Amino acid sequence: MIEVEHLVKHYADVRAVDDVSMSVERGEIFGLLGPNGAGKTTMIRTIMDIIKPDSGTIRLMGQPMTQASKGRIGYLPEERGLYKNYRLLECLTYLGALKGMTRREASRRATLLLSQTGLEEYGRRKVQEMSKGMTQKAQFLATLVHDPDVLILDEPFQGLDPINTEMLKQILLDEQARGKTIILSTHDMNQVEEMCNRILLINHGRVVLYGALAEIKARYAEHAVILECDGLTEADAGALPGVQRVRAAQRNHGYELSLEQNAPAQAVLNALVATGVTVRRFEIATAPLEEIFINVVEATQ
């Protein structure tokens, strides 16, 4: 859906984006990650044709970006901004019309979105009369109002309470189910783990991780298993064949067993079954994405 090849962008002596290549597949949620100042916003702005790259190519659906194709993208920028003196429904209708919809189509679509997100009572209010959280939701709807094929979202859940965060997440998953392509830029690694199919992590403008999230997590996994059993003590777990170290699982109940280099996880499971204990959980341990993010970024400073 989106192809970026050898993208480079300088600001004076700073190379904000340094030879970045990536592709975003149709119908996936793609995570664009990096620490503050890594070049994420510059990448998004070049993809959106807001700023021009110094070199490299960007294609949308196999074609160079045009004014018409830009209309098929919904963009939620890092800097929020709606017309504060407009009534919310008028504002969303106007923004939909700017993307090529008739005012009638835009008004109907905006009314539907307001209803879906519990904002229908705000439709006749001016944007400036709304709370920060409600304005954030309204900005999200402005991204969706013209029913785009691609959504590019920069910190879409910032400032939202857990209930509204879950609501917007479900809307995004519904959009994905409809075949929409989503680029999600966020610092919340839990959201990324929950929603994204593939990720790109950049630091100092360069690619440091790129690929399927499950493969990346497996690549950085320790040779360990997570275990929950009824009646199994820490000493019992340490006595299992091939177990090198036992510690309490950090994010779960039970234990995390670090295994000897050549010890197969299956042998540990077989030994557990042979003892007759009830195994409630047994899985290969993977590192949380936040831990991978920190380790990779620190290694590339």
C-alpha positions as CSV (number, residue, x, y, z in Angstrom):
1,M,0.0,0.0,0.0
2,I,2.9,2.4,0.9
3,E,6.5,1.9,-0.3
4,V,9.3,4.0,0.9
5,E,12.8,3.6,-0.6
6,H,16.0,5.1,0.5
7,L,14.4,8.1,2.1
8,V,16.8,10.9,3.2
9,K,15.9,14.3,4.8
10,H,18.3,16.8,6.3
11,Y,17.7,19.9,8.5
12,A,20.9,21.9,8.1
13,D,23.6,19.5,9.5
14,V,21.1,17.1,11.1
15,R,20.2,14.0,9.1
16,A,16.7,13.5,10.4
17,V,15.9,10.5,8.1
18,D,18.9,8.5,7.0
19,D,18.3,6.1,4.1
20,V,15.1,4.5,5.4
21,S,13.2,1.9,3.4
22,M,10.0,0.2,4.3
23,S,6.7,-1.1,2.9
24,V,3.3,-1.2,4.5
25,E,1.0,-3.9,3.3
26,R,-2.7,-3.4,2.6
27,G,-4.9,-4.1,5.6
28,E,-2.2,-4.2,8.2
29,I,-1.6,-2.1,11.3
30,F,2.0,-1.0,11.1
31,G,3.9,0.4,14.0
32,L,6.3,3.3,13.4
33,L,8.4,3.6,16.6
34,G,11.4,5.4,17.9
35,P,12.5,7.7,20.8
36,N,11.8,11.4,20.8
37,G,13.8,13.1,18.0
38,A,14.3,9.8,16.1
39,G,12.8,11.1,12.9
40,K,9.3,9.6,13.0
41,T,7.4,12.8,12.5
42,T,9.7,13.8,9.6
43,M,9.0,10.5,8.0
44,I,5.3,10.9,8.3
45,R,5.4,14.4,6.9
46,T,7.4,13.3,3.9
47,I,5.0,10.4,3.3
48,M,2.2,13.0,3.5
49,D,4.1,15.3,1.1
50,I,4.0,18.1,3.6
51,I,7.7,18.3,3.3
52,K,9.9,17.1,0.4
53,P,12.7,14.6,1.0
54,D,16.2,15.3,-0.2
55,S,16.3,12.0,-1.9
56,G,14.3,8.7,-2.1
57,T,10.9,7.7,-3.4
58,I,7.5,7.3,-1.9
59,R,4.7,5.4,-3.6
60,L,1.1,5.0,-2.6
61,M,-0.6,1.9,-4.1
62,G,2.3,1.6,-6.5
63,Q,2.1,5.2,-7.8
64,P,3.9,8.4,-7.0
65,M,2.0,10.6,-4.5
66,T,-0.5,13.0,-6.2
67,Q,-3.0,15.5,-4.8
68,A,-5.8,13.0,-5.6
69,S,-4.0,10.1,-3.8
70,K,-3.3,12.2,-0.8
71,G,-7.1,12.6,-0.5
72,R,-7.2,8.8,0.2
73,I,-5.2,9.2,3.4
74,G,-6.5,10.2,6.8
75,Y,-3.8,11.9,8.8
76,L,-3.9,12.6,12.6
77,P,-0.9,14.9,13.2
78,E,1.1,15.2,16.4
79,E,0.0,18.9,16.6
80,R,-3.8,18.9,17.2
81,G,-6.0,21.6,15.7
82,L,-9.6,22.0,14.7
83,Y,-11.5,25.2,13.9
84,K,-12.4,26.3,17.4
85,N,-15.2,28.7,16.5
86,Y,-17.0,26.1,14.3
87,R,-19.7,23.9,15.7
88,L,-18.3,20.3,15.7
89,L,-20.6,18.9,13.1
90,E,-19.9,21.9,10.8
91,C,-16.2,21.5,11.3
92,L,-16.2,17.7,10.4
93,T,-18.5,18.4,7.4
94,Y,-16.2,21.1,6.1
95,L,-13.1,18.9,6.5
96,G,-14.9,16.0,4.7
97,A,-15.8,18.4,1.9
98,L,-12.1,19.4,1.5
99,K,-11.4,15.8,0.8
100,G,-13.8,15.6,-2.1
101,M,-17.1,14.6,-0.4
102,T,-20.3,16.5,-1.0
103,R,-21.5,18.4,2.0
104,R,-24.4,16.1,2.3
105,E,-22.2,13.0,2.3
106,A,-19.8,14.6,4.7
107,S,-22.5,15.6,7.1
108,R,-24.1,12.1,7.0
109,R,-20.7,10.5,7.7
110,A,-19.8,12.9,10.5
111,T,-23.2,12.4,12.1
112,L,-22.7,8.6,12.1
113,L,-19.2,8.9,13.6
114,L,-20.4,11.3,16.3
115,S,-23.1,8.8,17.2
116,Q,-20.7,5.9,17.3
117,T,-18.3,7.6,19.7
118,G,-20.9,9.2,22.0
119,L,-20.3,12.7,20.8
120,E,-23.7,13.3,19.1
121,E,-24.7,15.8,21.9
122,Y,-21.6,17.9,21.0
123,G,-22.4,18.2,17.3
124,R,-24.0,21.6,17.8
125,R,-21.4,22.9,20.2
126,K,-18.4,24.9,19.2
127,V,-15.1,23.0,19.4
128,Q,-13.7,25.5,21.9
129,E,-16.5,24.5,24.4
130,M,-15.3,20.9,24.5
131,S,-12.9,19.3,27.0
132,K,-9.4,18.3,26.0
133,G,-10.4,14.6,25.9
134,M,-13.5,15.3,23.8
135,T,-11.5,17.5,21.4
136,Q,-9.0,14.6,21.0
137,K,-11.8,12.2,20.0
138,A,-13.2,14.9,17.6
139,Q,-9.7,15.2,16.0
140,F,-9.7,11.4,15.5
141,L,-13.1,11.6,13.8
142,A,-11.7,14.3,11.5
143,T,-9.2,11.8,10.4
144,L,-11.9,9.2,9.5
145,V,-14.7,11.4,8.1
146,H,-13.8,11.0,4.4
147,D,-13.5,7.2,4.8
148,P,-9.9,7.0,3.8
149,D,-8.0,3.9,2.5
150,V,-4.9,4.7,4.7
151,L,-4.8,6.1,8.2
152,I,-1.6,7.7,9.5
153,L,-1.9,8.3,13.2
154,D,0.6,10.1,15.4
155,E,-0.1,9.3,19.1
156,P,-3.8,8.8,18.6
157,F,-4.5,7.8,22.3
158,Q,-2.6,10.7,23.9
159,G,-4.6,12.3,26.7
160,L,-7.5,9.8,26.6
161,D,-8.8,7.8,29.5
162,P,-8.9,4.0,29.3
163,I,-12.5,3.8,28.2
164,N,-12.1,6.2,25.3
165,T,-8.8,4.6,24.4
166,E,-10.5,1.2,24.1
167,M,-13.2,2.8,22.0
168,L,-10.8,4.2,19.5
169,K,-8.8,1.0,19.4
170,Q,-11.9,-0.9,18.5
171,I,-12.7,1.6,15.8
172,L,-9.2,1.1,14.3
173,L,-9.6,-2.7,14.5
174,D,-13.0,-2.4,12.7
175,E,-11.3,-0.2,10.1
176,Q,-8.6,-2.8,9.6
177,A,-11.3,-5.5,9.2
178,R,-12.7,-3.4,6.4
179,G,-9.4,-3.6,4.6
180,K,-8.0,-0.2,5.7
181,T,-4.3,0.2,6.1
182,I,-3.1,1.9,9.4
183,I,0.3,3.4,10.3
184,L,0.4,3.9,14.1
185,S,3.1,6.0,15.7
186,T,3.1,5.8,19.5
187,H,5.3,5.5,22.5
188,D,2.9,3.0,24.2
189,M,4.5,-0.3,23.6
190,N,1.5,-2.2,25.1
191,Q,-0.7,-0.7,22.3
192,V,1.8,-1.7,19.7
193,E,2.0,-5.3,21.0
194,E,-1.7,-5.5,21.1
195,M,-2.5,-4.1,17.7
196,C,0.4,-4.1,15.2
197,N,1.3,-6.8,12.7
198,R,4.8,-5.4,11.8
199,I,6.9,-2.5,13.1
200,L,9.7,-0.2,12.1
201,L,12.0,1.2,14.9
202,I,14.2,4.1,14.0
203,N,16.8,5.9,16.0
204,H,18.9,8.9,14.9
205,G,17.0,8.6,11.6
206,R,18.2,5.1,10.9
207,V,16.4,1.8,10.8
208,V,17.4,-0.4,13.8
209,L,14.5,-2.9,13.8
210,Y,12.1,-3.8,11.0
211,G,9.8,-6.7,10.4
212,A,7.0,-8.9,11.8
213,L,6.4,-8.2,15.5
214,A,6.2,-11.9,16.4
215,E,9.5,-12.6,14.7
216,I,11.2,-9.7,16.4
217,K,10.0,-10.8,19.8
218,A,11.1,-14.3,19.2
219,R,14.6,-13.1,18.0
220,Y,15.1,-11.3,21.3
221,A,13.6,-14.0,23.5
222,E,15.7,-15.7,26.2
223,H,16.0,-19.4,26.2
224,A,13.3,-19.7,28.8
225,V,9.7,-20.8,29.5
226,I,6.9,-19.4,31.6
227,L,5.3,-21.9,33.9
228,E,2.3,-22.1,36.1
229,C,1.6,-25.3,38.0
230,D,-0.5,-26.2,41.0
231,G,1.6,-27.3,44.0
232,L,5.0,-26.7,42.3
233,T,7.5,-24.9,44.5
234,E,10.5,-22.9,43.3
235,A,12.8,-25.7,44.5
236,D,10.8,-28.2,42.5
237,A,11.0,-26.1,39.4
238,G,14.8,-25.7,39.8
239,A,15.2,-29.5,40.0
240,L,13.6,-30.0,36.6
241,P,16.1,-31.3,33.9
242,G,17.8,-28.6,31.9
243,V,16.7,-25.7,34.2
244,Q,19.5,-23.3,34.9
245,R,17.7,-20.6,36.9
246,V,14.3,-19.9,38.4
247,R,12.7,-16.5,39.1
248,A,9.2,-15.2,39.6
249,A,7.6,-14.2,36.3
250,Q,7.7,-10.4,36.2
251,R,4.4,-9.9,34.4
252,N,2.6,-13.1,35.2
253,H,1.9,-15.6,38.1
254,G,4.2,-18.6,38.3
255,Y,7.9,-18.9,37.3
256,E,10.2,-18.0,34.5
257,L,12.7,-20.9,34.0
258,S,15.9,-20.1,32.2
259,L,17.1,-23.2,30.4
260,E,20.6,-24.5,29.6
261,Q,21.7,-23.7,26.1
262,N,21.0,-27.1,24.6
263,A,18.0,-28.0,26.9
264,P,14.8,-28.4,24.8
265,A,11.7,-26.9,26.3
266,Q,9.8,-30.1,25.5
267,A,12.0,-32.1,27.9
268,V,10.9,-29.7,30.7
269,L,7.3,-30.2,29.9
270,N,7.7,-34.0,29.7
271,A,9.3,-34.0,33.2
272,L,6.5,-31.9,34.6
273,V,3.8,-34.2,33.2
274,A,5.7,-37.2,34.6
275,T,5.5,-35.7,38.2
276,G,1.7,-35.6,37.9
277,V,1.3,-31.9,38.7
278,T,-1.4,-29.9,37.0
279,V,0.2,-27.7,34.4
280,R,-2.0,-24.5,33.9
281,R,0.4,-22.7,31.7
282,F,3.5,-23.5,29.8
283,E,4.8,-21.2,27.1
284,I,8.1,-20.0,25.5
285,A,9.1,-16.7,27.1
286,T,9.4,-13.7,24.9
287,A,10.8,-10.3,25.9
288,P,8.2,-7.5,26.2
289,L,8.5,-5.0,23.4
290,E,9.2,-2.2,25.8
291,E,12.3,-4.0,27.0
292,I,13.4,-4.7,23.4
293,F,12.9,-1.0,22.5
294,I,15.0,0.2,25.4
295,N,17.8,-2.3,24.8
296,V,18.0,-1.6,21.0
297,V,17.8,2.2,21.3
298,E,20.5,2.2,24.1
299,A,22.7,0.0,21.9
300,T,22.4,2.5,18.9
301,Q,23.0,5.7,20.8
